[in-house]
Amino acid sequence: MHSLIHNMSAHNAQRQLNINVKNKSNTSEKLSSGYRINRAADDAAGLSISEKMRRQIRGLDQGVTNSQEGVSLCKVADSALSEVNQMLNRMTELSIQAANGTMSTAERIAIQDEISQLSIEINRIGKTTTYNEIPIFDLAGTPKEVILSMELIRSPSAANGYMSEAYQIGTKFYPAASMDFSAINSSNVKKLYGKTFSFGCTAACDETFKFTFIDGNGSQSSWRNVQPGPIHEYTIDIHGKSTGTAVLNTLFDFVHDNPPYPNPTDTQVHVGHANYLNKENDNTLIIRSESSFNTEEEAIAFGKSQYENQNMCKTDFAEVTGSSQTRIVNVLDIQFGGESGENFELEVDRMNSEILGIDNLSVTTLAGCNDAMNRTKDAMEFISTSRSKIGSQQNRLEANIAGRANTVENTTSAESRIRDMDMATGMVAYSMVSILEQTNEAMLAQANQSKHDIVNLIQ
């Protein structure tokens, strides 16, 4: 009678039915949502990993969008600067036209009017070019002063302090120091004002040459000898000089016309007991020793040994080689990643007619025309440099977009393997639990029926 009272077969069938109903419900939920993990209980560890991946994916997706906005800003900036380039080309053309001796005063005034209007338009572009209502070239982002290192006069020997190069004449090599003036232009020539460079002879002979560049407003260059030594001091007036060639020729011509020793040539002046100035070309000045050697290595080694042992061929070019100029740039932080610190500083040079140095051009005189040519040339170099910087930053952002998109794809694939439901496997499981559920119902009914038959026997 124990089996009759408890009906264990029915209990077992009921328990199995409940299990299969629950499994069917869970499988149905997963098939409906498409996710293998719908709640923490489904896979606690998998859920934790999946949520971290989802955060990373969404952060990367937004970073890609941010980078695309940065690319769009670069495109707007570049297109605006392209127009400025065209206007500067036109201003150069007008300056050259006005410099022609066949132009009348009235015609130059007309040309001046167009140049003035172009300058105003460039200034307007600098102030009103915007992206998402942010003025790109004016007050966008955070202003930052960028120091651009440069050498007004380049010299490999400058850092060494002595004649550490070799200059070849025929088959012979001489200890030398070169000075390349080609980097000088109308914008940076002012940095030479008041700057001095010098070179000496030997420890036994303290003869020294000092050259100082000044803005003498057109006054004549000068020189003097100071005892003991003597020290030969040359003051070179470079007022109005706007190229390295002009500065070099002014210096060499004055020394040539006022030589410390006789018999200078068109390209060489004897300076010091053992040194010469050689004008190599319109941009390069050579200071060389009179000592000659058969190889370049021997000449360099001699210059070094004499400097170290006797202080021979000492040079001091620090003031004219070491220099810098600054630019004010607008910095916009582009958050390209999903984590703090994953940002890129997008730099855009501030730009207007004053910064470009073309806000007060005058072509009513020949001197003004020449000045305008030089200043528009420098402005075009500025714009070209700015466009190059913008283009390189755009390329970097586009490379970042490609890389981040690839990371998003791979991370999404990994997250899918953890979180998503395998639909084929899920359908097989759903079919199995459906069959088991129906079987359980049948077995439960059978168990109940068997007990009912026993009751009928009792009756």
C-alpha positions in Angstrom: 0.0 0.0 0.0 3.0 2.2 0.4 3.5 2.5 -3.4 -0.2 3.2 -3.8 -0.2 6.1 -1.3 2.9 7.9 -2.6 2.7 7.0 -6.3 6.4 7.4 -6.8 6.3 6.9 -10.5 4.0 9.9 -10.8 6.4 11.9 -8.6 9.3 11.0 -10.8 7.4 11.8 -14.0 6.3 15.2 -12.5 9.9 16.1 -11.5 11.2 15.3 -14.9 8.4 17.2 -16.5 9.2 20.3 -14.4 12.8 20.1 -15.4 12.0 19.8 -19.1 9.5 22.6 -18.9 12.2 24.8 -17.4 14.7 23.8 -20.0 12.3 24.4 -22.7 11.5 27.8 -21.4 15.2 28.7 -21.1 15.9 27.4 -24.6 12.9 29.2 -26.0 14.1 32.5 -24.3 17.6 32.1 -25.8 16.2 31.3 -29.3 13.9 34.3 -29.1 16.6 36.8 -27.9 19.4 35.3 -29.9 21.6 35.4 -26.8 23.1 32.4 -25.0 23.5 34.7 -21.9 20.4 36.6 -20.9 21.1 36.9 -17.2 24.1 36.4 -14.9 22.8 33.0 -13.9 23.2 31.7 -17.5 27.0 32.1 -17.3 28.4 34.4 -14.6 32.0 34.5 -15.9 30.9 34.7 -19.5 28.6 37.7 -18.7 31.4 39.6 -17.0 33.8 39.0 -19.9 31.1 39.9 -22.4 30.2 43.2 -20.7 33.8 44.3 -20.7 34.0 43.6 -24.4 30.8 45.5 -25.0 32.2 48.5 -23.2 35.3 48.3 -25.3 33.4 47.9 -28.5 31.1 50.8 -27.9 34.0 53.0 -26.8 35.9 52.1 -30.0 32.9 52.7 -32.2 32.5 56.2 -30.7 36.3 56.8 -31.1 36.0 56.0 -34.8 33.2 58.5 -35.1 35.3 61.1 -33.3 38.2 60.4 -35.6 35.9 60.8 -38.6 34.9 64.2 -37.3 38.5 65.1 -37.0 39.1 64.0 -40.6 36.2 66.2 -41.7 37.6 69.2 -39.9 41.0 68.6 -41.6 39.2 68.6 -45.0 37.5 71.9 -44.2 40.8 73.5 -43.1 42.7 72.2 -46.1 40.1 73.5 -48.6 40.1 76.9 -46.9 43.9 77.1 -47.0 43.8 76.0 -50.7 41.8 79.1 -51.5 44.3 81.2 -49.5 47.1 79.6 -51.6 45.3 80.7 -54.8 45.0 84.3 -53.5 48.6 84.4 -52.5 49.6 83.3 -56.0 47.5 86.1 -57.4 49.1 88.6 -55.0 52.5 87.4 -56.2 51.4 87.8 -59.8 50.2 91.3 -59.1 53.4 92.3 -57.2 55.5 91.2 -60.2 53.2 93.1 -62.6 53.4 96.2 -60.5 57.2 96.0 -60.4 57.4 96.4 -64.2 58.7 99.8 -65.2 55.9 100.3 -67.8 53.3 100.6 -65.1 51.9 104.0 -64.4 51.2 105.3 -60.9 47.4 105.0 -61.5 47.9 101.4 -62.6 49.9 100.6 -59.5 47.2 102.1 -57.4 44.7 99.9 -59.1 46.8 96.8 -58.4 47.3 98.0 -54.8 43.5 98.0 -54.4 43.2 94.4 -55.6 46.0 93.3 -53.3 44.4 95.1 -50.3 41.1 93.4 -51.0 42.8 90.0 -51.3 44.5 90.6 -48.0 41.2 91.5 -46.4 39.6 88.3 -47.8 42.4 86.1 -46.4 41.9 87.8 -43.1 38.1 87.0 -43.3 38.8 83.3 -44.1 41.1 83.2 -41.1 38.4 84.6 -38.8 35.2 82.9 -40.1 36.2 79.4 -41.4 34.3 77.1 -39.0 33.5 73.5 -38.4 30.5 72.8 -36.2 30.4 76.5 -35.4 34.1 76.3 -34.1 36.4 78.8 -35.8 39.2 76.6 -37.1 41.9 79.2 -37.6 41.0 81.7 -34.9 39.9 80.5 -31.5 39.3 76.8 -31.9 40.4 74.4 -29.1 43.3 75.4 -26.8 46.0 77.7 -28.1 49.5 76.5 -27.8 52.9 78.0 -28.6 54.9 75.7 -30.7 58.7 76.3 -30.9 60.1 75.5 -34.3 63.8 74.8 -34.0 65.8 76.1 -37.0 69.2 77.2 -38.0 69.5 80.7 -39.5 73.0 79.8 -40.7 73.7 76.0 -40.9 77.1 74.7 -40.0 78.1 71.1 -39.1 81.1 72.5 -37.2 79.0 74.8 -35.0 78.3 72.1 -32.4 82.0 71.1 -32.2 83.4 74.5 -31.8 86.3 74.0 -34.3 86.9 73.4 -38.0 85.6 69.8 -38.0 85.0 69.6 -41.8 87.3 69.2 -44.8 87.3 71.5 -47.7 88.8 70.3 -51.0 90.8 72.4 -53.4 92.1 70.4 -56.3 93.5 67.2 -54.8 94.2 68.7 -51.4 91.9 68.8 -48.3 91.9 71.6 -45.6 90.5 71.7 -42.1 87.4 73.8 -42.5 84.0 75.0 -41.1 81.2 75.7 -43.6 78.4 78.3 -43.1 75.2 77.8 -45.2 73.1 80.9 -45.5 70.3 79.4 -47.6 67.8 79.2 -44.7 67.6 83.0 -44.4 64.5 84.7 -45.8 62.6 87.9 -45.3 60.7 86.5 -42.3 63.7 85.3 -40.2 66.5 87.6 -41.3 65.6 89.9 -38.4 66.8 87.2 -36.0 70.3 87.9 -37.2 70.2 91.5 -35.9 72.8 91.8 -33.1 74.1 88.2 -33.5 77.8 87.5 -33.7 80.0 84.7 -34.9 83.7 84.4 -34.5 86.8 82.3 -35.2 90.4 82.4 -34.0 93.8 81.4 -35.1 96.0 79.4 -32.6 96.9 79.4 -28.9 100.2 81.0 -29.8 98.4 83.7 -31.9 95.3 85.1 -30.4 94.2 86.8 -33.6 90.4 86.7 -33.7 87.8 87.7 -36.2 84.3 88.7 -35.0 81.4 89.5 -37.3 78.2 91.1 -36.0 75.1 91.6 -38.1 73.1 94.7 -37.5 70.1 96.6 -38.8 71.8 99.8 -39.5 68.9 101.3 -41.5 71.1 101.5 -44.5 74.3 102.8 -42.8 77.6 101.6 -44.1 79.2 98.4 -42.6 82.3 99.1 -40.6 85.3 97.4 -39.0 88.1 98.1 -36.5 91.1 96.4 -34.9 91.2 96.0 -31.2 94.5 95.2 -29.4 95.9 92.9 -28.3 95.7 90.3 -30.9 94.5 92.0 -32.7 90.7 91.3 -32.7 89.3 92.2 -36.0 85.7 93.4 -35.5 83.4 93.6 -38.5 80.0 95.1 -38.2 77.8 94.1 -41.2 74.7 96.1 -42.0 72.1 93.8 -43.5 69.2 96.3 -43.5 66.8 95.4 -46.3 68.4 92.0 -47.1 65.8 89.3 -47.4 67.8 86.3 -48.7 70.8 84.3 -47.5 72.6 85.2 -50.7 72.2 88.9 -50.1 73.5 88.5 -46.5 76.4 86.4 -47.5 77.4 88.7 -50.4 77.2 91.7 -48.1 79.5 90.1 -45.6 82.0 88.7 -48.1 82.1 91.8 -50.2 82.8 94.1 -47.2 85.6 91.8 -46.0 87.0 91.6 -49.5 87.0 95.4 -49.8 88.6 95.8 -46.3 90.9 92.8 -46.1 93.2 92.3 -43.1 95.9 91.0 -45.5 96.5 92.0 -49.1 95.7 90.4 -52.4 92.1 89.0 -52.0 90.5 87.3 -55.0 86.9 87.2 -56.1 86.3 84.1 -54.1 88.9 84.1 -51.3 90.2 86.5 -48.7 93.2 85.8 -46.4 92.1 86.3 -42.8 94.3 85.5 -39.9 97.9 84.2 -40.1 96.6 80.7 -41.0 93.0 81.1 -42.2 91.1 82.0 -45.3 87.5 82.9 -46.2 86.3 81.1 -49.3 83.0 82.0 -51.0 82.0 78.6 -52.3 78.8 79.8 -53.9 76.0 82.3 -53.3 74.9 80.5 -50.1 78.0 78.9 -48.7 80.9 80.5 -46.9 84.0 78.5 -46.0 86.4 79.3 -43.2 89.5 77.1 -43.8 93.0 76.6 -42.5 96.0 77.0 -44.8 97.3 73.5 -43.8 96.6 70.9 -46.5 96.4 67.1 -46.5 96.0 64.3 -49.0 92.8 62.9 -47.5 89.6 64.2 -45.9 90.1 62.1 -42.8 93.6 63.6 -42.2 92.3 67.1 -42.6 89.5 66.6 -40.0 91.9 64.8 -37.6 94.4 67.6 -37.8 91.7 70.2 -37.1 90.5 68.3 -34.1 94.0 67.7 -32.7 95.1 71.3 -33.1 91.9 72.5 -31.4 92.3 70.1 -28.5 96.1 70.7 -28.1 96.5 74.4 -29.1 93.0 75.8 -29.4 93.6 76.3 -33.1 90.8 76.9 -35.5 88.4 77.7 -32.7 84.9 78.7 -34.0 81.9 80.2 -32.2 78.8 80.1 -34.4 76.3 79.6 -31.6 74.4 82.9 -31.9 73.9 82.6 -35.7 73.2 78.9 -35.9 71.1 78.3 -32.8 67.7 80.0 -33.2 64.0 79.3 -33.1 60.7 80.7 -34.2 57.3 80.2 -32.7 53.8 79.6 -34.0 50.6 79.8 -32.2 48.5 76.7 -33.0 45.0 75.7 -32.0 44.8 72.3 -30.4 41.7 70.2 -30.5 41.7 66.9 -28.5 40.3 64.0 -30.6 39.3 61.2 -28.3 39.9 58.2 -30.6 39.9 55.4 -28.0 37.6 54.0 -25.4 40.0 54.7 -22.5 41.2 57.8 -20.7 44.3 59.2 -22.4 43.6 57.7 -25.8 43.4 61.0 -27.5 45.2 62.8 -30.3 46.1 66.5 -30.3 45.0 67.9 -33.7 47.0 71.0 -34.3 45.9 73.8 -36.7 48.1 76.8 -37.3 46.4 80.1 -36.5 46.1 82.1 -39.7 45.2 85.6 -40.8 46.7 88.3 -42.9 48.8 89.6 -40.0 50.3 86.2 -39.1 51.1 85.7 -42.8 52.8 89.1 -42.9 50.7 90.4 -45.8 48.3 92.8 -44.0 50.1 96.0 -45.1 51.6 95.2 -48.5 52.3 98.2 -50.7 53.1 97.9 -54.5 53.1 101.7 -55.3 56.9 101.7 -55.4 59.5 99.4 -56.9 60.9 98.7 -53.4 57.4 97.9 -52.1 56.9 95.5 -55.0 60.1 93.6 -54.2 59.1 93.5 -50.6 55.6 92.2 -51.5 57.1 89.4 -53.7 59.3 88.2 -50.8 56.5 88.4 -48.2 54.0 86.6 -50.3 56.6 83.9 -51.0 57.1 83.5 -47.2 53.3 83.5 -46.7 53.0 80.7 -49.3 55.7 78.7 -47.5 53.7 79.2 -44.2 50.5 78.0 -45.8 52.2 75.0 -47.5 53.7 74.0 -44.2 50.3 74.3 -42.5 48.6 72.3 -45.2 51.3 69.6 -45.0 50.7 69.4 -41.2 47.0 69.1 -41.6 47.3 66.5 -44.4 49.7 64.3 -42.3 47.3 64.5 -39.3 44.4 63.6 -41.5 46.3 60.6 -42.7 47.1 59.6 -39.2 43.4 59.8 -38.2 42.3 57.8 -41.2 44.9 55.1 -40.3 43.6 55.1 -36.8 40.0 54.7 -38.1 41.1 51.7 -40.2 42.9 50.1 -37.3 40.1 50.7 -34.8 37.5 49.4 -37.1 39.5 46.2 -37.5 39.8 46.0 -33.7 36.0 46.5 -33.3 35.3 43.7 -35.8 37.6 41.2 -34.1 36.4 42.1 -30.6 32.7 41.9 -31.7 33.5 38.4 -33.1 35.0 37.3 -29.8 32.1 38.8 -27.8 29.6 37.0 -30.1 31.2 33.6 -29.4 30.7 34.2 -25.7 27.3 35.9 -25.7 25.4 34.9 -28.8 23.2 31.7 -29.1 24.2 29.0 -31.5 20.8 28.8 -33.3 21.4 25.3 -34.8 22.4 23.8 -31.5 19.5 25.7 -29.8 16.9 24.3 -32.2 18.2 20.8 -31.6 18.0 21.3 -27.8 14.5 22.9 -28.2 13.3 19.9 -30.2 14.7 17.5 -27.7 13.2 19.1 -24.6 9.8 19.4 -26.5 9.9 15.6 -27.1 10.9 15.0 -23.5 8.1 17.2 -22.3 5.5 15.4 -24.3 7.0 12.1 -23.1 6.9 13.2 -19.5 3.3 14.2 -19.8 2.4 10.8 -21.2 4.4 9.0 -18.5 2.7 11.1 -15.8 -0.7 10.2 -17.2 0.3 6.6 -17.4 1.5 6.6 -13.8 -1.7 8.1 -12.6 -3.7 5.6 -14.6 -1.9 2.6 -13.1 -2.9 3.7 -9.6 -6.5 4.3 -10.7 -6.5 0.6 -11.9 -5.5 -0.6 -8.4 -8.4 1.4 -6.9 -10.8 -0.3 -9.3 -9.5 -3.7 -8.2 -10.3 -2.8 -4.5 -13.8 -1.9 -5.5 
